[in-house]
Structure formats: C-alpha cells, structure tokens
Amino acid sequence: MNNKRMMVVSLFISIAIILSYVERLIPTPYLVAGAKLGLANIITITTLCLLDRKSTILILTLRIILVAALFAGFSGFLYSFTGGFLAYLGMSLMLFINFKEVSLIGVSVVGATLHSFGQVLVASLLFNNMVILSYLPMLLFTSIITGIFIGMVANHLVPRLKKANIIQN
C-alpha cells in the first residue's frame, strides 16, 4: 500500500469512527429498540465504490474493532461484526453483479437489511432464544428507511469524490 492510499484509508477509518460516535449522541426512538441510522455505512458504501475490496474490508474491520473498543464493548463488537460483514457481502455482491436498475440507494437498503438480520441472529444466538427473530420484521422496516437515507447520502458523495480525484485505483 503506497503512502497516498494509506492516508486515504486512514482518513476513511477516522471518518467512520467519528460518524459512529456522532450516531451514539443521537437519541434513538424507543419504538424500535436497537435501530440506528448506520452513518458509518456511508463510508462502507463509498469505499466499495472508490477503493478495492481489500481496502474496504480493512476499513470496515478496523472501524468495527476500534468503535467496539472505544464505545461498545465485546457484545457490540459481535453485533457490529456480524451485521457489518453481512452488509458488506450483500452490498459488494450488488455492486459486483452491477444491476443497472439498482442505485446506491438500493445497494444501501440491501446492506441495511442484512445488517439488521445479522444483529438479530447474533442476539438470538447469544440469548439462546429464537423468539427474538420475531422482532426482525419491525427492524427490517426501519432498515429500509435508514438504508434509503444512507444511500441518498452516498449517491451525492461518491460522484463528488470521484470528481475530486483524490483516489486513483
């Protein structure tokens, strides 16, 4: 990894950590416990579009580890790791297949729903209670809304970063 690429990766990790922290400051509605905007996913989608897969995985992994160490603890790590990597796989697959009809909003919705699925799955396994899966429809509905929002942000951010030409693959 050259110096410029390392600087860009470090910058994206830092921004993702800051977005995670800012998100913790936003009060969450009690209607859907555990629902979050997923602001750090803006970085995951953006880096999927601008960087190679290896750099995106590095950014995602370090963000999850550092945010867990700083704010969330081990259980937060388990939820974030599972949800984050399921989201990464789904979004990466959507971009790899390159559906012409699917924008970054659609990619983001896929990522958000898979992230929620991963978190509910971890909760079901941790608490050894499959009834927790019944919470999934409500969380998936919220994921669609937040996925649309995050996708809209990415739709505006990615072309501007490409135009700024700060990243060359």
C-alpha positions in Angstrom: 0.0 0.0 0.0 1.5 3.3 -1.0 1.6 6.4 1.2 -1.4 8.1 -0.5 -3.5 5.0 -0.3 -2.6 4.5 3.3 -3.6 8.2 4.1 -6.9 7.8 2.3 -7.7 4.5 4.1 -6.7 6.1 7.5 -8.9 9.1 6.7 -11.9 6.9 5.9 -11.4 4.9 9.1 -11.3 8.1 11.1 -14.4 9.5 9.5 -16.3 6.2 10.1 -15.3 6.3 13.8 -16.4 9.9 14.1 -19.7 9.0 12.4 -20.2 6.1 14.8 -19.6 8.4 17.7 -22.0 11.1 16.4 -24.6 8.4 15.9 -24.3 7.4 19.6 -25.1 11.0 20.5 -28.4 10.9 18.6 -31.3 9.8 20.8 -32.9 6.6 19.4 -36.6 6.3 19.4 -38.0 3.6 21.8 -40.4 2.4 19.1 -37.7 0.2 17.6 -35.0 -0.7 20.1 -31.6 -1.0 18.6 -32.4 0.9 15.5 -29.7 3.3 14.3 -29.2 5.3 11.2 -26.0 3.5 10.3 -24.0 6.6 9.5 -20.7 4.7 9.3 -22.2 2.7 6.4 -21.8 5.8 4.3 -18.1 5.1 4.4 -18.5 1.4 3.6 -20.6 2.1 0.5 -18.3 4.9 -0.6 -15.2 2.8 -0.3 -16.9 -0.1 -2.1 -17.4 2.3 -5.0 -14.0 4.1 -4.8 -11.4 1.6 -3.5 -10.5 -2.0 -3.9 -12.3 -4.7 -1.9 -9.2 -5.3 0.3 -9.1 -1.6 1.4 -12.8 -1.6 2.1 -12.5 -4.8 4.3 -9.6 -3.2 6.1 -11.6 0.0 6.8 -14.7 -1.9 7.9 -12.7 -4.3 10.1 -10.7 -1.6 11.8 -13.7 0.6 12.3 -15.6 -2.2 13.9 -12.7 -3.1 16.2 -12.0 0.5 17.2 -15.6 1.5 17.8 -16.2 -1.6 19.9 -13.0 -0.8 21.9 -14.0 2.8 22.4 -17.8 2.7 22.8 -19.5 -0.7 22.5 -17.6 -3.5 24.2 -17.5 -7.1 23.2 -21.2 -7.6 22.7 -21.3 -4.5 20.5 -18.3 -6.0 18.5 -20.3 -9.2 17.9 -23.4 -7.3 16.7 -21.3 -4.9 14.5 -19.0 -7.6 13.1 -21.8 -9.9 12.0 -24.1 -7.2 10.7 -21.2 -5.2 9.1 -19.8 -8.2 7.2 -23.2 -9.5 6.1 -24.0 -5.9 4.9 -20.6 -5.7 3.2 -21.1 -9.1 1.4 -24.6 -8.1 0.2 -23.6 -4.6 -1.0 -20.4 -6.0 -2.6 -22.5 -8.6 -4.4 -24.9 -6.0 -5.6 -22.1 -3.8 -7.0 -20.3 -6.8 -8.5 -23.4 -8.0 -10.3 -23.8 -4.4 -11.4 -27.6 -4.3 -11.6 -28.4 -1.4 -14.0 -31.6 -0.7 -12.3 -30.2 -0.6 -8.7 -28.7 2.7 -7.5 -26.6 3.2 -4.4 -29.9 3.6 -2.6 -30.8 0.0 -3.4 -27.4 -1.2 -2.5 -27.7 0.6 0.8 -31.1 -0.9 1.6 -29.7 -4.4 0.9 -26.8 -3.6 3.3 -29.1 -2.2 6.0 -31.5 -5.1 5.9 -28.6 -7.7 6.0 -27.0 -5.7 8.9 -30.3 -5.9 10.9 -30.7 -9.6 10.1 -27.1 -10.3 11.3 -27.7 -8.4 14.5 -31.0 -10.2 15.3 -29.3 -13.5 14.5 -26.5 -12.7 17.0 -29.0 -11.7 19.6 -31.0 -14.9 19.1 -27.8 -17.0 19.5 -26.4 -15.0 22.4 -29.6 -15.3 24.4 -30.4 -18.8 23.1 -33.9 -17.5 22.2 -35.2 -17.8 18.7 -38.3 -15.8 19.6 -36.0 -12.7 19.2 -36.3 -13.4 15.4 -39.9 -12.2 15.6 -38.5 -8.7 16.1 -36.9 -8.9 12.7 -39.9 -7.5 10.5 -40.1 -4.3 12.5 -36.3 -3.9 12.4 -36.2 -4.6 8.7 -38.9 -1.9 8.1 -36.7 0.6 9.9 -33.7 -0.7 7.9 -35.4 0.1 4.6 -35.9 3.7 5.7 -32.4 4.2 7.1 -30.9 2.4 4.1 -32.7 4.9 1.8 -31.3 7.8 3.7 -27.7 6.4 3.8 -28.0 5.5 0.1 -29.1 9.1 -0.8 -26.0 10.5 1.0 -23.7 8.0 -0.8 -25.4 8.9 -4.1 -24.2 12.5 -3.6 -20.9 11.7 -2.0 -19.4 9.2 -4.4 -19.6 11.2 -7.6 -18.1 14.2 -5.8 -15.2 12.2 -4.5 -14.6 10.7 -8.0 -14.6 14.2 -9.5 -12.2 15.4 -6.8 -9.9 12.6 -8.0 -8.3 12.1 -4.5 -8.4 8.3 -5.1 -6.9 6.5 -8.1 -7.4 2.8 -8.3 
